[in-house]
Amino acid sequence: MNNQSLKIGSSGPFRSLKNPDWKKLWVVGHFLNVSFWLEFIVLTWLTLQITNSPFAVGLVGTIRFLPEPLLGLISGAQADRFPKKRILQLAQLLNLLSVSIMLIAAITNSINMPLIYMASLLTGCAWAIDFPVRRAYIRDLVPDHHVQNAMALDSSSLTLSLMLGRWGAGAILAIQGPLLAYSVLLIMYSIGFLQLLRVVSLKPVATESRTSFVRTLIQGWQLVWGTPLLRGIFLITFTVNFFVFPYFSFAPVFARDVFKVGEGWLGIMSGMDGFGALVGTSIIAAVTIKRRGFFHVFGAAWLSIGVFFYAFSPNFWSALPLLFISGIGMSLFATMQNTLILTNVSAEMRGRALGIMMLSLGVLSPGLVWVGAMVRVFGIRQAVGLNALLACIIVILISIAIRDLRRS
């Protein structure tokens, strides 16, 4: 890596937020992301308490991320055909419906596993719709020279929210339980929806308005798989989501059964990777990275090794810094992923490309089933740790095979 690979950015780490509509959308992201991760911890903890089954915990995560491949693909393609703001509003209405149902269940003390599965599915659908569309929307709002900074700030929003949402979930569960949690969630989703209404609505950039939906999907796949750089990003994202990211769904199992701590400490532990990612994205936002492909690969390998050591950490206190370190790798992996896609794809194809990338994100659901099945056979430490080590090896092999990726 030469001295041109990374340099200090101009005009400060928040330079892209000079665009007022991107700033509003960034604020929306904070409310939605905090709510998503807060509820995720609440649902998985409730599942463990009701069923006493690590496999059931993994199943809730599987259902949560199950819609990603199909809905992400569809919403990404539709984002090139219809106003993105309207699609984002639809996603947030699903969130409001889900938390309203769960709040009523909490008030009547009738939360059960079918309702937990329903909540996981509805909010998973909203997440799958929101993820590619909001990032394509960001690219429409900011100029080329601010894309990396905008993606770093978007990643920092996600990672800060991951940290705050999980820490908040632990505190809320320790203080009161699901009634307080869903009251907070309803308020936060409502504020996020109202803030979204203030963002400007842009017309789609695509000129081929008569192109069929199926054709748009085919075009997206041909673009991603036919471009070595995008194909490498797709394969690495697939690998990390299948083998590594299932670790965060099993945080309640590590907390209660491995480290012997309660829900308050669960929140602290599960937010440490978000804390590390926040530090990482803050640094990325302040600099300009030239060799983005190299840092994407490096971040994926760093994250994988960090999760491997976390899985075999001897006690709760050693797990915390290992998760923090893993989060820094996560920030490099995720920020460079989005930046590379948005800076190497034309405006009329961005939604389609991001939708195709959701296929690689969507393997998190079968990955959770895979790791959950391994937990039953080998135990939680071995299942999470060995899969993370395998992912690191695969990531290195992909980077060797696709030269454009590590050299970009």
C-alpha positions in Angstrom: 0.0 0.0 0.0 1.6 3.3 -1.1 1.1 6.7 0.6 -1.6 7.7 -1.9 -3.9 4.9 -0.6 -5.2 7.1 2.2 -5.2 10.8 2.8 -7.0 13.3 5.0 -10.3 14.5 3.5 -11.0 18.2 2.9 -13.7 20.2 4.7 -14.1 17.9 7.7 -15.7 14.5 8.4 -19.3 15.9 8.0 -18.7 17.6 4.7 -21.4 15.7 2.7 -24.1 16.8 5.3 -24.0 20.3 3.7 -26.8 18.8 1.5 -29.9 19.5 3.7 -31.9 16.6 2.3 -29.1 14.1 2.9 -28.8 15.5 6.4 -32.5 14.8 7.0 -32.2 11.3 5.6 -29.2 10.7 7.8 -31.3 11.6 10.9 -34.0 9.3 9.7 -31.5 6.5 9.6 -30.5 7.0 13.2 -34.1 6.5 14.5 -34.8 3.5 12.2 -31.5 1.7 12.9 -31.6 2.2 16.7 -35.1 0.8 16.7 -34.2 -2.2 14.5 -31.3 -3.3 16.7 -33.2 -2.6 20.0 -36.0 -4.8 18.9 -33.7 -7.5 17.7 -32.1 -8.0 21.1 -35.6 -7.8 22.8 -37.0 -10.5 20.5 -34.0 -12.9 20.8 -33.9 -12.5 24.6 -37.6 -13.1 24.9 -37.2 -16.2 22.7 -34.4 -17.6 24.9 -36.5 -17.0 28.0 -39.7 -18.6 26.6 -38.1 -21.6 24.8 -34.7 -22.0 26.5 -33.5 -23.1 23.0 -30.4 -21.6 21.2 -31.9 -23.1 18.0 -35.1 -21.1 18.4 -33.0 -17.9 19.0 -31.3 -18.6 15.6 -34.7 -19.2 14.0 -35.9 -15.8 15.1 -32.9 -14.3 13.4 -33.4 -16.4 10.3 -37.0 -15.2 10.0 -35.8 -11.6 10.6 -33.4 -11.7 7.6 -35.3 -14.2 5.4 -37.0 -11.5 3.3 -33.7 -9.9 2.3 -32.9 -11.8 -0.9 -36.4 -11.5 -2.6 -37.6 -8.2 -1.2 -34.2 -6.6 -1.4 -33.9 -7.6 -5.1 -37.4 -6.4 -5.9 -37.2 -3.1 -4.0 -33.7 -2.3 -5.5 -35.1 -2.8 -9.0 -38.2 -0.8 -8.3 -36.1 2.1 -6.9 -34.9 2.7 -10.4 -38.5 2.9 -11.7 -40.4 4.7 -8.9 -39.8 7.5 -6.4 -37.5 6.2 -3.7 -39.2 8.2 -0.9 -42.5 6.4 -1.5 -40.9 3.0 -1.2 -39.1 4.1 2.1 -42.5 5.3 3.5 -44.0 1.9 2.8 -41.2 0.2 4.6 -41.7 2.4 7.7 -45.4 1.7 7.7 -44.6 -2.0 8.1 -42.4 -1.2 11.1 -45.2 0.9 12.7 -47.7 -1.9 12.2 -45.4 -4.5 13.7 -44.5 -2.6 16.9 -48.1 -1.5 17.4 -49.2 -5.1 17.4 -46.4 -6.1 19.8 -47.2 -3.1 22.1 -50.8 -4.3 22.4 -49.5 -7.8 23.2 -47.1 -6.4 25.9 -50.0 -4.4 27.5 -52.2 -7.5 27.6 -49.3 -9.8 28.7 -49.9 -12.1 25.7 -46.5 -12.1 23.9 -45.8 -15.6 22.6 -43.7 -17.3 19.9 -46.1 -16.8 17.0 -46.2 -13.1 17.7 -42.4 -13.0 18.0 -42.1 -14.7 14.6 -44.6 -12.3 13.1 -42.7 -9.3 14.4 -39.4 -10.7 13.1 -40.9 -11.2 9.7 -42.6 -7.8 9.3 -39.6 -5.8 10.5 -37.4 -8.0 8.4 -39.5 -7.1 5.3 -39.2 -3.4 6.2 -35.4 -3.7 6.6 -35.1 -5.6 3.3 -37.0 -2.8 1.4 -35.2 0.1 3.2 -31.6 -1.1 2.9 -30.9 -0.9 -0.9 -33.4 1.9 -1.6 -32.1 4.3 1.1 -28.5 3.9 -0.1 -29.4 4.5 -3.7 -31.3 7.5 -2.5 -28.2 8.8 -0.7 -26.2 8.5 -4.0 -28.9 10.6 -5.8 -28.6 13.3 -3.2 -24.8 13.8 -2.9 -22.2 14.6 -5.6 -19.4 12.2 -6.7 -16.7 13.7 -4.5 -18.8 13.3 -1.3 -19.9 9.7 -1.9 -17.2 8.0 0.3 -17.9 10.5 3.1 -21.7 10.0 2.8 -21.3 6.2 2.9 -19.0 6.5 5.9 -21.5 8.7 7.7 -24.3 6.3 6.8 -22.2 3.4 8.1 -21.5 5.4 11.3 -25.2 5.9 11.7 -25.8 2.2 11.4 -22.9 1.3 13.8 -23.8 4.0 16.3 -27.4 2.7 16.2 -26.2 -0.9 16.5 -24.4 0.1 19.7 -27.1 2.3 21.2 -29.9 0.0 20.2 -28.3 -3.1 21.8 -27.2 -1.2 24.9 -30.6 0.4 25.2 -32.3 -3.0 24.8 -30.2 -4.4 27.7 -31.1 -1.5 29.9 -34.8 -1.5 29.1 -35.1 -5.3 29.6 -33.3 -4.9 33.0 -35.5 -2.0 34.1 -38.9 -3.1 32.9 -39.2 -5.5 30.0 -41.1 -5.6 26.7 -43.8 -3.1 27.6 -41.3 -0.3 27.9 -39.3 -1.5 25.0 -42.3 -1.4 22.6 -43.4 2.0 23.9 -40.0 3.4 23.1 -40.0 1.7 19.7 -43.4 3.1 18.7 -42.2 6.6 19.5 -38.9 6.2 17.6 -40.4 4.7 14.5 -43.1 7.5 14.5 -40.4 10.2 14.7 -38.4 8.6 12.0 -41.5 8.4 9.7 -42.3 12.1 10.3 -38.7 13.1 9.5 -38.8 11.1 6.3 -41.8 13.1 5.1 -39.5 16.2 5.2 -37.0 14.8 2.7 -37.3 15.9 -0.9 -38.9 13.4 -3.3 -36.8 12.9 -6.5 -38.0 11.4 -9.8 -36.3 8.2 -10.9 -33.1 8.7 -12.9 -33.8 5.7 -15.2 -34.9 6.6 -18.7 -36.1 3.1 -19.7 -39.4 3.5 -17.9 -41.0 0.8 -20.0 -38.4 -1.8 -19.2 -40.1 -4.9 -17.6 -39.4 -5.7 -14.0 -37.9 -9.1 -14.9 -35.6 -7.4 -17.4 -34.4 -4.9 -14.8 -33.4 -7.9 -12.6 -31.6 -9.6 -15.4 -29.7 -6.4 -16.2 -28.7 -6.0 -12.6 -27.4 -9.6 -12.4 -25.5 -9.2 -15.7 -23.9 -6.0 -14.4 -22.8 -7.4 -11.0 -21.6 -10.8 -12.2 -20.1 -9.5 -15.4 -17.9 -6.9 -13.6 -15.0 -8.6 -11.8 -14.9 -5.9 -9.0 -18.6 -6.2 -8.3 -18.5 -10.0 -8.5 -15.7 -10.0 -5.9 -17.7 -7.7 -3.6 -20.8 -10.0 -4.0 -18.8 -13.2 -3.2 -17.1 -11.7 -0.1 -20.4 -10.2 1.1 -22.0 -13.7 0.6 -19.2 -15.3 2.6 -19.2 -12.9 5.5 -23.0 -12.9 5.9 -23.3 -16.7 5.8 -20.3 -17.7 8.0 -19.6 -14.7 10.2 -22.6 -12.4 10.9 -24.7 -15.1 12.5 -22.6 -14.5 15.6 -24.7 -11.5 16.7 -27.9 -13.4 16.7 -26.5 -15.8 19.3 -25.4 -13.0 21.7 -28.1 -13.9 24.2 -26.8 -17.5 24.3 -23.2 -16.3 24.9 -24.4 -13.9 27.6 -26.6 -16.3 29.6 -25.1 -19.8 28.9 -21.4 -19.1 28.3 -20.5 -16.0 30.3 -23.3 -16.3 32.9 -24.5 -12.7 32.8 -28.0 -11.1 32.7 -29.8 -9.0 30.2 -28.1 -5.7 31.2 -24.7 -7.1 30.5 -26.0 -8.7 27.3 -26.8 -5.2 26.1 -23.3 -3.9 26.9 -21.6 -6.9 25.3 -23.7 -7.0 22.1 -23.1 -3.3 21.5 -19.3 -3.5 21.7 -18.9 -4.4 18.0 -21.0 -1.4 17.2 -18.8 0.8 19.3 -15.7 -0.4 17.4 -17.5 0.1 14.1 -18.4 3.6 15.1 -14.8 4.4 15.8 -13.8 2.9 12.5 -16.4 4.7 10.4 -15.5 8.0 12.2 -11.9 7.6 11.0 -13.0 6.6 7.5 -15.3 9.7 7.3 -12.3 12.0 8.0 -10.0 10.5 5.3 -10.1 9.7 1.6 -9.3 6.1 0.9 -8.0 5.3 -2.6 -7.5 1.5 -2.6 -11.1 0.8 -1.5 -11.1 -2.8 -2.8 -8.0 -3.6 -0.7 -9.6 -2.2 2.4 -12.9 -4.0 1.8 -11.0 -7.3 1.7 -8.9 -6.4 4.7 -11.9 -5.4 6.7 -13.7 -8.7 5.9 -10.7 -10.7 7.0 -10.2 -8.6 10.2 -13.8 -9.0 11.2 -13.7 -12.8 10.7 -10.6 -13.2 12.8 -12.0 -10.9 15.5 -15.2 -13.0 15.7 -13.1 -16.2 15.9 -11.2 -15.0 19.0 -14.4 -13.7 20.5 -16.0 -17.1 20.2 -13.2 -18.7 22.2 -12.7 -15.8 24.7 -12.2 -17.2 28.2 -14.6 -14.8 30.0 -17.0 -11.9 29.6 -14.4 -9.2 30.1 -12.1 -10.5 27.5 -15.0 -10.8 25.0 -15.7 -7.0 25.2 -12.4 -5.7 23.6 -12.5 -8.5 21.0 -15.9 -7.5 19.9 -14.7 -3.8 19.8 -11.8 -4.8 17.6 -14.1 -6.9 15.3 -16.3 -3.8 14.9 -13.4 -1.8 13.4 -13.0 -4.5 10.8 -16.7 -4.4 10.2 -16.6 -0.7 9.5 -14.0 -1.1 6.8 -15.8 -4.0 5.2 -19.3 -2.3 5.1 -18.2 1.2 4.2 -16.0 0.2 1.3 -18.6 -2.2 0.1 -21.3 0.5 -0.4 -18.8 3.1 -1.6 -17.4 0.7 -4.3 -20.8 -0.2 -5.6 -22.1 3.4 -5.7 -19.0 4.8 -7.4 -18.7 2.1 -10.0 -22.3 1.8 -11.2 -24.2 4.3 -13.3 -27.1 6.3 -11.9 -29.8 4.4 -13.7 -28.5 1.0 -12.5 -27.7 1.7 -8.8 -30.9 0.4 -7.4 -30.7 -2.8 -9.4 -27.0 -3.4 -8.4 -27.8 -2.8 -4.8 -30.8 -5.1 -5.1 -28.6 -7.9 -6.5 -26.2 -7.3 -3.6 -29.1 -8.0 -1.3 -29.0 -11.6 -2.5 -25.5 -11.9 -0.9 -26.8 -10.2 2.3 -29.8 -12.5 2.3 -27.7 -15.6 2.9 -27.6 -14.5 6.6 -30.9 -16.5 7.1 -29.6 -19.9 5.9 -26.3 -19.0 7.7 -28.2 -18.7 10.9 -29.8 -22.1 10.3 -26.4 -23.6 9.5 -24.7 -22.2 12.6 -27.8 -23.1 14.7 -27.5 -26.7 13.6 -23.8 -26.7 14.3 -24.5 -25.4 17.8 -26.6 -28.5 18.5 -23.7 -30.8 17.4 -20.5 -28.9 18.5 -21.6 -26.2 20.9 -21.9 -22.4 20.6 -18.2 -21.6 20.8 -17.1 -24.1 18.1 -20.0 -23.3 15.8 -19.4 -19.5 15.7 -15.6 -19.6 15.9 -14.8 -22.2 13.3 -17.2 -20.7 10.8 -15.6 -17.3 11.2 -12.1 -18.9 10.6 -13.4 -20.6 7.5 -14.8 -17.2 6.2 -11.4 -15.6 6.6 -9.8 -18.3 4.5 -12.4 -18.0 1.8 -12.1 -14.2 1.7 -8.4 -14.4 1.1 -8.9 -16.9 -1.7 -11.5 -14.7 -3.4 -9.1 -11.7 -3.2 -6.3 -13.8 -4.8 -8.6 -15.1 -7.6 -10.1 -11.6 -8.4 -7.2 -9.2 -8.9 -9.4 -6.2 -9.7 -10.8 -6.4 -6.2 -7.7 -6.1 -4.2 -6.1 -3.6 -6.6 -9.1 -1.2 -6.9 
